[in-house]
Amino acid sequence: LGSSWHVEFAAGGRLRLGYRFAKVIAIDAVLWEQMAVVDDRFDTGLTIGVTGYIPLKRVRPSLRIFAIHQHEEGAVSVAQTPAGLIFGVGSGIRHRGGGGMTLGAEIPFYKKHDLEWVVNAELMGIWFPDSLGPTFYFGGNVSIGFNFSLGKMP
């Protein structure tokens, strides 16, 4: 990700979990941890969102709207209190709330029974209304994931 701060970028990993209804809408949560270069800091984000899909066969375009809570903490604070990074407590943590949107595509590449493997590509924008850190984050990601069908409900 880049940000509204001059010469700022961040990189890390993420985990996304959700439940999709009728192949077109999902309620989901994303948790990520990334390292940012300005202030040598860790950003821990948790988003709760709604994603809409166009259920095509070869590619599924999507639009996600989400609310975010993010912790921003300097690497020095993380070194002093590593558990604070996990639990969001400790000195030096900035708690921030905002919102964002993701435009993406899900590309299925292997399916067997109820398990479908996919490649996801997304462009993302995040906005924070405060001045505690960057106002905007923007960027993208590519990931591999899977969809698991729970089967037909009675």
ABEGO torsion letter per residue (X at the ends): XBBABBGBBBBEBBBBBBBBBGGABBBBBBBBBBBBABGGBBBBBBBBBBBBBBBBAABBBBBBBBBBBBBBBBAAAAAABAAAAAAGBEBGBBBBBBBBBBBBBBBBABBBEABBBBBBBBBBBBBBABAABBABBBEBBBBBBBBBBAEBBX
